[in-house]
Amino acid sequence: MKRLPYIDEHAISVHASAAETWSALLRKMCRDPEDPTTVLPGFRLEEATPPQRLALKGRHLFAVYRLVFELEPERHDPEGVRLRALTFAAFPGLHGRAYRALVIGTGAHRIVVRRMLNHIAATEADYTDAFEVAITDGDLRTAEQAFRDALGSEPRALGSLVLWIHRHVLRFRLGPNSSPDHVIGWRIMGSDQDEIVLATHGPLMRGQLTLRREDGRAILTTRLHYRHKMAARTIWALVGPLHRAVAPRLMDRSARLPRGVAVR
């Protein structure tokens, strides 16, 4: 696609990590939030560089366009990011100019993009909890390694039960447990030294797990967004107590492991 004229730019501050915001962006712009190629009708994927840049392109009778999302550190919020949406478009011919006046000139495009950014930035979930433990002095593991250590290389009886519940009760669509791109069947949306973000979804709900290690503490946060409110709420009322019992045990197990103390 040739270089298109710049139209406008809109941005919003998001009080969430880049990986969390990237996950929210894919949930908004993709039919399958784990597959950036499944962008919404009217767009095709041009570039996906997690968790920094998502570029979409498209065309119809009256316009050729690009929509680019960029994530960068928020200067005023060390725990947040700045999410920008840049639009480029050409409107060929008489009908294209009329369409531009209708979409751009009236401010409709600006309203739609701002609403989209606000929706992505909304981090409120139907269910949220967090558990934390102290990190042993000298523990140099990445967040991902600490998470995997908590689970163990092979699921024990309790781990197998959790996997069964995730797949058959919560009805999450899980990947292979042995995959390097998944943990407990949840896809890795972002992973660096201090943080790992996992996500999965199913017909009842979508979930996000974030393990962040900072200031001598490791914090595991669970967020659930219900798709079918009544059914999801009822099922989680039954499963939630098990989750709240297992999650702290896994955190404690990871913190107690001898390999938690790394040697440079």
PyRosetta script that sets phi, psi and omega in degrees:
from pyrosetta import init, pose_from_sequence

init()
pose = pose_from_sequence("MKRLPYIDEHAISVHASAAETWSALLRKMCRDPEDPTTVLPGFRLEEATPPQRLALKGRHLFAVYRLVFELEPERHDPEGVRLRALTFAAFPGLHGRAYRALVIGTGAHRIVVRRMLNHIAATEADYTDAFEVAITDGDLRTAEQAFRDALGSEPRALGSLVLWIHRHVLRFRLGPNSSPDHVIGWRIMGSDQDEIVLATHGPLMRGQLTLRREDGRAILTTRLHYRHKMAARTIWALVGPLHRAVAPRLMDRSARLPRGVAVR")
pose.set_psi(1, 129.4)
pose.set_omega(1, -178.7)
pose.set_phi(2, -68.8)
pose.set_psi(2, 164.2)
pose.set_omega(2, -178.8)
pose.set_phi(3, -62.0)
pose.set_psi(3, 129.0)
pose.set_omega(3, -176.4)
pose.set_phi(4, -105.1)
pose.set_psi(4, 152.1)
pose.set_omega(4, 177.9)
pose.set_phi(5, -63.3)
pose.set_psi(5, 142.9)
pose.set_omega(5, 176.8)
pose.set_phi(6, -72.3)
pose.set_psi(6, 135.8)
pose.set_omega(6, 178.7)
pose.set_phi(7, -105.5)
pose.set_psi(7, -60.3)
pose.set_omega(7, -179.9)
pose.set_phi(8, -166.6)
pose.set_psi(8, 175.1)
pose.set_omega(8, 178.9)
pose.set_phi(9, -141.1)
pose.set_psi(9, 137.9)
pose.set_omega(9, 175.2)
pose.set_phi(10, -132.7)
pose.set_psi(10, 147.9)
pose.set_omega(10, -176.3)
pose.set_phi(11, -144.1)
pose.set_psi(11, 156.5)
pose.set_omega(11, 178.5)
pose.set_phi(12, -148.1)
pose.set_psi(12, 144.1)
pose.set_omega(12, 175.4)
pose.set_phi(13, -85.6)
pose.set_psi(13, 134.3)
pose.set_omega(13, -178.5)
pose.set_phi(14, -121.1)
pose.set_psi(14, 122.0)
pose.set_omega(14, 178.6)
pose.set_phi(15, -84.8)
pose.set_psi(15, 73.0)
pose.set_omega(15, 179.0)
pose.set_phi(16, -162.8)
pose.set_psi(16, 163.2)
pose.set_omega(16, 180.0)
pose.set_phi(17, -71.2)
pose.set_psi(17, 165.7)
pose.set_omega(17, 178.0)
pose.set_phi(18, -60.7)
pose.set_psi(18, -41.5)
pose.set_omega(18, -179.0)
pose.set_phi(19, -64.9)
pose.set_psi(19, -41.0)
pose.set_omega(19, 178.9)
pose.set_phi(20, -65.7)
pose.set_psi(20, -42.2)
pose.set_omega(20, -179.9)
pose.set_phi(21, -67.5)
pose.set_psi(21, -38.7)
pose.set_omega(21, 176.4)
pose.set_phi(22, -60.1)
pose.set_psi(22, -43.5)
pose.set_omega(22, 178.5)
pose.set_phi(23, -61.2)
pose.set_psi(23, -43.3)
pose.set_omega(23, 178.7)
pose.set_phi(24, -64.8)
pose.set_psi(24, -36.7)
pose.set_omega(24, 178.0)
pose.set_phi(25, -62.8)
pose.set_psi(25, -44.9)
pose.set_omega(25, 179.7)
pose.set_phi(26, -67.2)
pose.set_psi(26, -35.6)
pose.set_omega(26, 177.4)
pose.set_phi(27, -62.7)
pose.set_psi(27, -33.2)
pose.set_omega(27, -179.6)
pose.set_phi(28, -79.3)
pose.set_psi(28, -38.5)
pose.set_omega(28, -169.3)
pose.set_phi(29, -101.2)
pose.set_psi(29, -7.2)
pose.set_omega(29, -175.8)
pose.set_phi(30, -124.5)
pose.set_psi(30, 146.0)
pose.set_omega(30, 175.4)
pose.set_phi(31, -68.5)
pose.set_psi(31, -38.7)
pose.set_omega(31, 174.0)
pose.set_phi(32, -113.4)
pose.set_psi(32, 107.3)
pose.set_omega(32, -174.7)
pose.set_phi(33, -65.2)
pose.set_psi(33, -8.2)
pose.set_omega(33, 176.9)
pose.set_phi(34, -96.2)
pose.set_psi(34, -1.4)
pose.set_omega(34, -176.8)
pose.set_phi(35, -134.0)
pose.set_psi(35, 101.3)
pose.set_omega(35, -177.5)
pose.set_phi(36, -62.2)
pose.set_psi(36, -16.8)
pose.set_omega(36, 179.6)
pose.set_phi(37, -73.7)
pose.set_psi(37, -13.4)
pose.set_omega(37, -177.3)
pose.set_phi(38, -92.4)
pose.set_psi(38, 47.2)
pose.set_omega(38, -178.3)
pose.set_phi(39, -65.4)
pose.set_psi(39, 163.2)
pose.set_omega(39, -175.7)
pose.set_phi(40, -63.7)
pose.set_psi(40, 155.0)
pose.set_omega(40, 177.4)
pose.set_phi(41, -54.5)
pose.set_psi(41, 141.2)
pose.set_omega(41, -177.2)
pose.set_phi(42, 99.5)
pose.set_psi(42, -12.4)
pose.set_omega(42, -179.8)
pose.set_phi(43, -126.4)
pose.set_psi(43, 158.5)
pose.set_omega(43, 167.0)
pose.set_phi(44, -130.8)
pose.set_psi(44, 149.4)
pose.set_omega(44, -179.3)
pose.set_phi(45, -74.1)
pose.set_psi(45, 128.0)
pose.set_omega(45, 174.4)
pose.set_phi(46, -102.8)
pose.set_psi(46, -40.9)
pose.set_omega(46, -178.7)
pose.set_phi(47, -156.1)
pose.set_psi(47, 139.6)
pose.set_omega(47, 172.6)
pose.set_phi(48, -136.7)
pose.set_psi(48, 108.0)
pose.set_omega(48, 179.3)
pose.set_phi(49, -121.7)
pose.set_psi(49, 86.8)
pose.set_omega(49, -176.0)
pose.set_phi(50, -71.1)
pose.set_psi(50, 144.9)
pose.set_omega(50, -10.2)
pose.set_phi(51, -102.7)
pose.set_psi(51, 55.9)
pose.set_omega(51, -171.9)
pose.set_phi(52, -121.0)
pose.set_psi(52, -38.2)
pose.set_omega(52, -169.7)
pose.set_phi(53, -151.0)
pose.set_psi(53, 131.1)
pose.set_omega(53, 173.5)
pose.set_phi(54, -128.5)
pose.set_psi(54, 117.5)
pose.set_omega(54, -178.3)
pose.set_phi(55, -117.3)
pose.set_psi(55, 128.7)
pose.set_omega(55, -179.8)
pose.set_phi(56, -120.1)
pose.set_psi(56, 152.5)
pose.set_omega(56, 178.7)
pose.set_phi(57, -139.3)
pose.set_psi(57, 163.9)
pose.set_omega(57, 179.2)
pose.set_phi(58, -176.5)
pose.set_psi(58, 174.5)
pose.set_omega(58, 177.3)
pose.set_phi(59, -158.0)
pose.set_psi(59, 154.0)
pose.set_omega(59, 168.6)
pose.set_phi(60, -147.5)
pose.set_psi(60, -166.7)
pose.set_omega(60, -172.2)
pose.set_phi(61, -60.3)
pose.set_psi(61, -29.0)
pose.set_omega(61, -170.2)
pose.set_phi(62, -112.0)
pose.set_psi(62, -5.3)
pose.set_omega(62, -175.0)
pose.set_phi(63, -159.5)
pose.set_psi(63, 153.6)
pose.set_omega(63, 168.0)
pose.set_phi(64, -121.7)
pose.set_psi(64, 131.9)
pose.set_omega(64, -167.6)
pose.set_phi(65, -147.5)
pose.set_psi(65, 158.6)
pose.set_omega(65, 172.8)
pose.set_phi(66, -134.2)
pose.set_psi(66, 140.8)
pose.set_omega(66, 174.0)
pose.set_phi(67, -126.1)
pose.set_psi(67, 118.9)
pose.set_omega(67, -174.1)
pose.set_phi(68, -119.6)
pose.set_psi(68, 125.7)
pose.set_omega(68, 174.4)
pose.set_phi(69, -104.8)
pose.set_psi(69, 132.4)
pose.set_omega(69, 178.5)
pose.set_phi(70, -128.6)
pose.set_psi(70, 136.7)
pose.set_omega(70, 178.2)
pose.set_phi(71, -114.6)
pose.set_psi(71, 132.5)
pose.set_omega(71, 178.6)
pose.set_phi(72, -144.8)
pose.set_psi(72, 158.9)
pose.set_omega(72, -178.9)
pose.set_phi(73, -58.0)
pose.set_psi(73, 142.0)
pose.set_omega(73, 176.7)
pose.set_phi(74, -88.5)
pose.set_psi(74, 118.3)
pose.set_omega(74, -175.5)
pose.set_phi(75, -61.3)
pose.set_psi(75, -32.6)
pose.set_omega(75, -174.7)
pose.set_phi(76, -97.4)
pose.set_psi(76, 2.0)
pose.set_omega(76, -179.8)
pose.set_phi(77, -144.8)
pose.set_psi(77, 98.0)
pose.set_omega(77, -177.1)
pose.set_phi(78, -62.5)
pose.set_psi(78, -16.9)
pose.set_omega(78, 178.9)
pose.set_phi(79, -99.2)
pose.set_psi(79, 3.6)
pose.set_omega(79, -175.2)
pose.set_phi(80, -121.8)
pose.set_psi(80, 179.9)
pose.set_omega(80, 178.9)
pose.set_phi(81, -133.8)
pose.set_psi(81, 162.5)
pose.set_omega(81, 173.1)
pose.set_phi(82, -106.0)
pose.set_psi(82, 120.1)
pose.set_omega(82, -179.7)
pose.set_phi(83, -103.9)
pose.set_psi(83, 120.1)
pose.set_omega(83, -179.5)
pose.set_phi(84, -112.7)
pose.set_psi(84, 144.4)
pose.set_omega(84, 174.1)
pose.set_phi(85, -123.4)
pose.set_psi(85, 117.9)
pose.set_omega(85, -179.3)
pose.set_phi(86, -112.3)
pose.set_psi(86, 134.0)
pose.set_omega(86, -179.4)
pose.set_phi(87, -115.2)
pose.set_psi(87, 134.4)
pose.set_omega(87, 175.2)
pose.set_phi(88, -128.7)
pose.set_psi(88, 138.8)
pose.set_omega(88, -177.3)
pose.set_phi(89, -162.5)
pose.set_psi(89, 153.5)
pose.set_omega(89, 171.8)
pose.set_phi(90, -125.9)
pose.set_psi(90, 143.7)
pose.set_omega(90, -176.5)
pose.set_phi(91, -127.4)
pose.set_psi(91, 84.0)
pose.set_omega(91, -173.4)
pose.set_phi(92, -72.8)
pose.set_psi(92, 146.6)
pose.set_omega(92, 172.0)
pose.set_phi(93, 77.5)
pose.set_psi(93, 175.8)
pose.set_omega(93, -179.3)
pose.set_phi(94, -63.5)
pose.set_psi(94, -44.2)
pose.set_omega(94, 179.8)
pose.set_phi(95, -65.4)
pose.set_psi(95, -35.6)
pose.set_omega(95, 177.6)
pose.set_phi(96, -64.1)
pose.set_psi(96, -41.0)
pose.set_omega(96, 179.0)
pose.set_phi(97, -65.7)
pose.set_psi(97, -37.3)
pose.set_omega(97, 177.5)
pose.set_phi(98, -66.6)
pose.set_psi(98, -39.9)
pose.set_omega(98, 178.9)
pose.set_phi(99, -65.2)
pose.set_psi(99, -40.7)
pose.set_omega(99, 178.0)
pose.set_phi(100, -59.7)
pose.set_psi(100, -43.5)
pose.set_omega(100, 179.0)
pose.set_phi(101, -62.0)
pose.set_psi(101, -36.9)
pose.set_omega(101, -178.3)
pose.set_phi(102, -71.8)
pose.set_psi(102, -42.4)
pose.set_omega(102, -173.1)
pose.set_phi(103, -88.9)
pose.set_psi(103, -46.5)
pose.set_omega(103, -176.6)
pose.set_phi(104, -89.0)
pose.set_psi(104, -47.7)
pose.set_omega(104, -175.1)
pose.set_phi(105, -62.3)
pose.set_psi(105, -33.0)
pose.set_omega(105, -179.3)
pose.set_phi(106, -82.1)
pose.set_psi(106, -10.3)
pose.set_omega(106, -177.7)
pose.set_phi(107, 87.0)
pose.set_psi(107, 3.6)
pose.set_omega(107, -178.8)
pose.set_phi(108, -63.5)
pose.set_psi(108, -41.4)
pose.set_omega(108, 179.3)
pose.set_phi(109, -60.4)
pose.set_psi(109, -44.9)
pose.set_omega(109, -179.6)
pose.set_phi(110, -59.9)
pose.set_psi(110, -42.2)
pose.set_omega(110, -179.3)
pose.set_phi(111, -64.6)
pose.set_psi(111, -43.3)
pose.set_omega(111, -178.7)
pose.set_phi(112, -64.3)
pose.set_psi(112, -44.7)
pose.set_omega(112, -178.3)
pose.set_phi(113, -66.9)
pose.set_psi(113, -43.0)
pose.set_omega(113, 179.1)
pose.set_phi(114, -62.9)
pose.set_psi(114, -40.0)
pose.set_omega(114, 178.3)
pose.set_phi(115, -64.4)
pose.set_psi(115, -38.8)
pose.set_omega(115, 178.4)
pose.set_phi(116, -62.9)
pose.set_psi(116, -46.2)
pose.set_omega(116, 179.8)
pose.set_phi(117, -63.3)
pose.set_psi(117, -41.4)
pose.set_omega(117, 179.0)
pose.set_phi(118, -63.3)
pose.set_psi(118, -37.1)
pose.set_omega(118, 178.9)
pose.set_phi(119, -66.4)
pose.set_psi(119, -42.1)
pose.set_omega(119, 179.0)
pose.set_phi(120, -64.6)
pose.set_psi(120, -39.5)
pose.set_omega(120, -176.6)
pose.set_phi(121, -73.3)
pose.set_psi(121, -19.1)
pose.set_omega(121, -179.0)
pose.set_phi(122, -68.3)
pose.set_psi(122, 111.6)
pose.set_omega(122, -175.9)
pose.set_phi(123, -100.2)
pose.set_psi(123, 1.2)
pose.set_omega(123, -178.0)
pose.set_phi(124, -64.9)
pose.set_psi(124, 131.0)
pose.set_omega(124, 179.8)
pose.set_phi(125, -114.1)
pose.set_psi(125, 163.0)
pose.set_omega(125, 176.7)
pose.set_phi(126, -72.5)
pose.set_psi(126, -27.4)
pose.set_omega(126, 177.3)
pose.set_phi(127, -144.7)
pose.set_psi(127, 134.6)
pose.set_omega(127, 177.0)
pose.set_phi(128, -142.5)
pose.set_psi(128, 138.3)
pose.set_omega(128, 168.6)
pose.set_phi(129, -145.9)
pose.set_psi(129, 166.4)
pose.set_omega(129, -179.4)
pose.set_phi(130, -149.6)
pose.set_psi(130, 140.0)
pose.set_omega(130, 177.4)
pose.set_phi(131, -131.8)
pose.set_psi(131, 143.5)
pose.set_omega(131, -178.1)
pose.set_phi(132, -138.5)
pose.set_psi(132, 154.6)
pose.set_omega(132, 175.9)
pose.set_phi(133, -138.9)
pose.set_psi(133, 162.5)
pose.set_omega(133, 176.4)
pose.set_phi(134, -78.2)
pose.set_psi(134, 143.2)
pose.set_omega(134, 175.8)
pose.set_phi(135, -92.2)
pose.set_psi(135, 131.0)
pose.set_omega(135, -179.8)
pose.set_phi(136, -64.3)
pose.set_psi(136, 139.5)
pose.set_omega(136, 176.9)
pose.set_phi(137, -55.7)
pose.set_psi(137, 132.9)
pose.set_omega(137, 179.6)
pose.set_phi(138, 87.5)
pose.set_psi(138, 0.4)
pose.set_omega(138, 178.3)
pose.set_phi(139, -74.6)
pose.set_psi(139, 109.3)
pose.set_omega(139, -175.1)
pose.set_phi(140, -105.9)
pose.set_psi(140, 11.7)
pose.set_omega(140, -179.3)
pose.set_phi(141, -65.0)
pose.set_psi(141, 152.7)
pose.set_omega(141, 169.2)
pose.set_phi(142, -73.1)
pose.set_psi(142, 164.8)
pose.set_omega(142, 177.0)
pose.set_phi(143, -61.2)
pose.set_psi(143, -39.0)
pose.set_omega(143, 179.7)
pose.set_phi(144, -63.8)
pose.set_psi(144, -43.7)
pose.set_omega(144, -179.5)
pose.set_phi(145, -64.8)
pose.set_psi(145, -40.2)
pose.set_omega(145, 178.1)
pose.set_phi(146, -62.0)
pose.set_psi(146, -39.2)
pose.set_omega(146, 178.9)
pose.set_phi(147, -65.6)
pose.set_psi(147, -46.7)
pose.set_omega(147, 179.9)
pose.set_phi(148, -64.7)
pose.set_psi(148, -36.2)
pose.set_omega(148, 177.4)
pose.set_phi(149, -62.6)
pose.set_psi(149, -37.7)
pose.set_omega(149, 179.4)
pose.set_phi(150, -62.8)
pose.set_psi(150, -37.0)
pose.set_omega(150, -177.7)
pose.set_phi(151, -81.1)
pose.set_psi(151, -29.0)
pose.set_omega(151, -176.1)
pose.set_phi(152, 85.1)
pose.set_psi(152, 158.0)
pose.set_omega(152, -177.9)
pose.set_phi(153, -68.7)
pose.set_psi(153, -29.6)
pose.set_omega(153, 177.5)
pose.set_phi(154, -127.1)
pose.set_psi(154, 131.8)
pose.set_omega(154, -179.9)
pose.set_phi(155, -60.7)
pose.set_psi(155, 129.8)
pose.set_omega(155, 172.8)
pose.set_phi(156, -81.8)
pose.set_psi(156, -172.0)
pose.set_omega(156, -176.5)
pose.set_phi(157, -58.0)
pose.set_psi(157, -44.6)
pose.set_omega(157, -179.3)
pose.set_phi(158, -66.6)
pose.set_psi(158, -41.7)
pose.set_omega(158, 178.7)
pose.set_phi(159, -63.0)
pose.set_psi(159, -39.6)
pose.set_omega(159, 177.9)
pose.set_phi(160, -64.3)
pose.set_psi(160, -37.6)
pose.set_omega(160, 177.5)
pose.set_phi(161, -64.6)
pose.set_psi(161, -42.9)
pose.set_omega(161, 179.2)
pose.set_phi(162, -61.2)
pose.set_psi(162, -44.6)
pose.set_omega(162, 178.7)
pose.set_phi(163, -61.0)
pose.set_psi(163, -41.9)
pose.set_omega(163, 179.8)
pose.set_phi(164, -62.9)
pose.set_psi(164, -43.2)
pose.set_omega(164, 179.1)
pose.set_phi(165, -64.8)
pose.set_psi(165, -43.5)
pose.set_omega(165, 179.2)
pose.set_phi(166, -59.2)
pose.set_psi(166, -41.7)
pose.set_omega(166, -174.9)
pose.set_phi(167, -79.9)
pose.set_psi(167, -42.9)
pose.set_omega(167, -168.4)
pose.set_phi(168, -104.1)
pose.set_psi(168, -21.2)
pose.set_omega(168, 179.0)
pose.set_phi(169, -102.8)
pose.set_psi(169, -54.6)
pose.set_omega(169, 176.6)
pose.set_phi(170, -76.0)
pose.set_psi(170, -17.9)
pose.set_omega(170, 174.8)
pose.set_phi(171, 63.2)
pose.set_psi(171, 36.2)
pose.set_omega(171, 174.7)
pose.set_phi(172, -72.5)
pose.set_psi(172, 147.0)
pose.set_omega(172, 174.6)
pose.set_phi(173, -90.0)
pose.set_psi(173, 102.9)
pose.set_omega(173, -172.6)
pose.set_phi(174, -101.5)
pose.set_psi(174, 145.8)
pose.set_omega(174, 173.0)
pose.set_phi(175, -85.5)
pose.set_psi(175, 178.3)
pose.set_omega(175, 179.6)
pose.set_phi(176, -65.4)
pose.set_psi(176, 135.2)
pose.set_omega(176, -177.5)
pose.set_phi(177, -64.2)
pose.set_psi(177, -25.9)
pose.set_omega(177, -178.4)
pose.set_phi(178, -85.0)
pose.set_psi(178, -5.8)
pose.set_omega(178, -176.6)
pose.set_phi(179, -69.9)
pose.set_psi(179, 136.1)
pose.set_omega(179, 176.1)
pose.set_phi(180, -68.6)
pose.set_psi(180, -14.6)
pose.set_omega(180, 179.6)
pose.set_phi(181, -93.2)
pose.set_psi(181, 2.1)
pose.set_omega(181, -178.8)
pose.set_phi(182, -133.4)
pose.set_psi(182, 153.9)
pose.set_omega(182, 170.2)
pose.set_phi(183, -132.2)
pose.set_psi(183, 127.1)
pose.set_omega(183, -171.5)
pose.set_phi(184, 46.9)
pose.set_psi(184, 34.8)
pose.set_omega(184, 178.3)
pose.set_phi(185, 83.0)
pose.set_psi(185, -7.4)
pose.set_omega(185, 178.9)
pose.set_phi(186, -87.3)
pose.set_psi(186, 136.7)
pose.set_omega(186, -178.8)
pose.set_phi(187, -73.1)
pose.set_psi(187, 139.0)
pose.set_omega(187, 176.0)
pose.set_phi(188, -79.0)
pose.set_psi(188, 115.0)
pose.set_omega(188, 179.6)
pose.set_phi(189, -90.5)
pose.set_psi(189, -22.8)
pose.set_omega(189, 179.0)
pose.set_phi(190, -169.6)
pose.set_psi(190, 141.7)
pose.set_omega(190, -178.6)
pose.set_phi(191, -152.8)
pose.set_psi(191, 123.5)
pose.set_omega(191, 173.2)
pose.set_phi(192, -139.7)
pose.set_psi(192, -166.5)
pose.set_omega(192, -175.0)
pose.set_phi(193, -58.2)
pose.set_psi(193, -41.5)
pose.set_omega(193, -170.3)
pose.set_phi(194, -103.5)
pose.set_psi(194, -11.5)
pose.set_omega(194, -172.5)
pose.set_phi(195, -150.3)
pose.set_psi(195, 142.0)
pose.set_omega(195, 169.6)
pose.set_phi(196, -129.9)
pose.set_psi(196, 136.7)
pose.set_omega(196, 178.4)
pose.set_phi(197, -121.3)
pose.set_psi(197, 124.6)
pose.set_omega(197, 178.6)
pose.set_phi(198, -114.6)
pose.set_psi(198, 149.1)
pose.set_omega(198, 178.8)
pose.set_phi(199, -145.2)
pose.set_psi(199, 149.8)
pose.set_omega(199, 172.4)
pose.set_phi(200, -153.5)
pose.set_psi(200, 172.0)
pose.set_omega(200, -179.2)
pose.set_phi(201, -155.5)
pose.set_psi(201, 166.5)
pose.set_omega(201, 178.1)
pose.set_phi(202, -162.5)
pose.set_psi(202, -176.5)
pose.set_omega(202, -177.2)
pose.set_phi(203, -67.4)
pose.set_psi(203, -23.1)
pose.set_omega(203, -177.7)
pose.set_phi(204, -92.2)
pose.set_psi(204, -37.1)
pose.set_omega(204, -173.8)
pose.set_phi(205, -163.3)
pose.set_psi(205, 166.0)
pose.set_omega(205, 169.8)
pose.set_phi(206, -121.9)
pose.set_psi(206, 149.3)
pose.set_omega(206, -174.4)
pose.set_phi(207, -130.2)
pose.set_psi(207, 156.2)
pose.set_omega(207, 176.0)
pose.set_phi(208, -140.7)
pose.set_psi(208, 130.5)
pose.set_omega(208, 175.7)
pose.set_phi(209, -115.8)
pose.set_psi(209, 130.3)
pose.set_omega(209, 178.7)
pose.set_phi(210, -127.4)
pose.set_psi(210, 122.9)
pose.set_omega(210, 172.6)
pose.set_phi(211, -110.9)
pose.set_psi(211, 118.8)
pose.set_omega(211, -180.0)
pose.set_phi(212, -122.6)
pose.set_psi(212, 133.9)
pose.set_omega(212, -179.8)
pose.set_phi(213, -116.5)
pose.set_psi(213, 116.8)
pose.set_omega(213, -179.7)
pose.set_phi(214, -160.6)
pose.set_psi(214, 151.2)
pose.set_omega(214, 175.5)
pose.set_phi(215, 51.6)
pose.set_psi(215, 38.7)
pose.set_omega(215, 176.1)
pose.set_phi(216, 76.3)
pose.set_psi(216, 10.8)
pose.set_omega(216, 179.9)
pose.set_phi(217, -129.8)
pose.set_psi(217, 150.1)
pose.set_omega(217, 171.7)
pose.set_phi(218, -116.2)
pose.set_psi(218, 127.1)
pose.set_omega(218, -175.2)
pose.set_phi(219, -122.0)
pose.set_psi(219, 123.7)
pose.set_omega(219, 177.0)
pose.set_phi(220, -106.0)
pose.set_psi(220, 118.9)
pose.set_omega(220, -178.3)
pose.set_phi(221, -114.8)
pose.set_psi(221, 132.6)
pose.set_omega(221, 176.5)
pose.set_phi(222, -113.2)
pose.set_psi(222, 130.9)
pose.set_omega(222, 175.1)
pose.set_phi(223, -127.7)
pose.set_psi(223, 133.5)
pose.set_omega(223, 177.0)
pose.set_phi(224, -123.7)
pose.set_psi(224, 135.9)
pose.set_omega(224, 175.5)
pose.set_phi(225, -118.5)
pose.set_psi(225, 117.3)
pose.set_omega(225, -175.3)
pose.set_phi(226, -80.3)
pose.set_psi(226, 136.4)
pose.set_omega(226, 174.1)
pose.set_phi(227, -94.8)
pose.set_psi(227, -42.8)
pose.set_omega(227, 173.6)
pose.set_phi(228, -113.1)
pose.set_psi(228, 98.0)
pose.set_omega(228, -166.1)
pose.set_phi(229, -54.2)
pose.set_psi(229, -53.8)
pose.set_omega(229, -173.0)
pose.set_phi(230, -66.3)
pose.set_psi(230, -48.3)
pose.set_omega(230, -178.2)
pose.set_phi(231, -64.4)
pose.set_psi(231, -44.9)
pose.set_omega(231, -178.1)
pose.set_phi(232, -65.1)
pose.set_psi(232, -42.7)
pose.set_omega(232, -179.8)
pose.set_phi(233, -63.4)
pose.set_psi(233, -40.1)
pose.set_omega(233, 179.7)
pose.set_phi(234, -65.1)
pose.set_psi(234, -45.9)
pose.set_omega(234, -178.9)
pose.set_phi(235, -66.7)
pose.set_psi(235, -41.1)
pose.set_omega(235, -179.7)
pose.set_phi(236, -67.9)
pose.set_psi(236, -28.3)
pose.set_omega(236, 175.9)
pose.set_phi(237, -61.1)
pose.set_psi(237, -29.6)
pose.set_omega(237, 177.6)
pose.set_phi(238, -85.2)
pose.set_psi(238, -38.9)
pose.set_omega(238, -175.2)
pose.set_phi(239, -86.4)
pose.set_psi(239, -29.7)
pose.set_omega(239, -175.7)
pose.set_phi(240, -52.5)
pose.set_psi(240, -45.6)
pose.set_omega(240, 179.6)
pose.set_phi(241, -59.0)
pose.set_psi(241, -36.6)
pose.set_omega(241, 176.6)
pose.set_phi(242, -66.7)
pose.set_psi(242, -43.1)
pose.set_omega(242, 177.6)
pose.set_phi(243, -58.8)
pose.set_psi(243, -43.9)
pose.set_omega(243, -177.1)
pose.set_phi(244, -71.7)
pose.set_psi(244, -16.9)
pose.set_omega(244, 174.5)
pose.set_phi(245, -87.9)
pose.set_psi(245, -37.2)
pose.set_omega(245, -175.3)
pose.set_phi(246, -78.7)
pose.set_psi(246, -42.7)
pose.set_omega(246, -173.7)
pose.set_phi(247, -57.2)
pose.set_psi(247, -48.1)
pose.set_omega(247, 178.3)
pose.set_phi(248, -63.5)
pose.set_psi(248, -33.8)
pose.set_omega(248, 178.4)
pose.set_phi(249, -65.1)
pose.set_psi(249, -40.4)
pose.set_omega(249, 177.7)
pose.set_phi(250, -64.9)
pose.set_psi(250, -41.0)
pose.set_omega(250, 178.4)
pose.set_phi(251, -62.3)
pose.set_psi(251, -44.9)
pose.set_omega(251, 179.0)
pose.set_phi(252, -63.6)
pose.set_psi(252, -39.9)
pose.set_omega(252, -179.0)
pose.set_phi(253, -62.5)
pose.set_psi(253, -44.1)
pose.set_omega(253, 178.7)
pose.set_phi(254, -62.9)
pose.set_psi(254, -40.8)
pose.set_omega(254, -177.9)
pose.set_phi(255, -67.7)
pose.set_psi(255, -28.6)
pose.set_omega(255, -176.4)
pose.set_phi(256, -88.0)
pose.set_psi(256, -12.1)
pose.set_omega(256, -175.1)
pose.set_phi(257, -63.1)
pose.set_psi(257, 136.2)
pose.set_omega(257, 178.7)
pose.set_phi(258, -57.3)
pose.set_psi(258, -33.9)
pose.set_omega(258, -177.4)
pose.set_phi(259, -71.8)
pose.set_psi(259, -5.3)
pose.set_omega(259, 177.4)
pose.set_phi(260, -63.2)
pose.set_psi(260, -22.5)
pose.set_omega(260, 176.9)
pose.set_phi(261, -97.3)
pose.set_psi(261, 108.3)
pose.set_omega(261, -177.2)
pose.set_phi(262, -93.4)
pose.set_psi(262, 155.2)
pose.set_omega(262, 178.5)
pose.set_phi(263, -114.8)
pose.set_psi(263, 128.0)
pose.set_omega(263, 178.9)
pose.set_phi(264, -68.3)
pose.dump_pdb("model.pdb")
